[in-house]
Amino acid sequence: MEDTRIYQMRFSKIYQLLIDKANRKGRTKNEVDEIIRWLTGYCQTELDQLAEGESTYAAFFEGAPAMNPHRKLIKGTVCGVRVEAIQQPLMQEIRYLDKLIDELAKGKALDRILRAE
């Protein structure tokens, strides 16, 4: 059974958790923001507004201006599940972001995280 509680969580809460995870590993909020902007197409102003707002995590992804086509290059596991094998599109988008933040926390260079060509 799919757990969709994460869809209803506030983006502002999850955003802070992502920043906290990065900070614990010596990475910055700016790096987290760059990853989110790369993945979703939001500009920094929009991201700042969403971080202060009441939007749900599902609405955050559903309202993304331009999901990066290179996100399909993201491979690996998050919580024991291969991101490329996730069938539910919204959950896959969520796990793409989780994977990118995991890579940041593990010390990977930002240009490699962003699948720069």
Beta strands, then each sheet from edge to edge (+ up, - down):
strand 1: 77-78
strand 2: 81-82
sheet 1: 1+ 2-
end
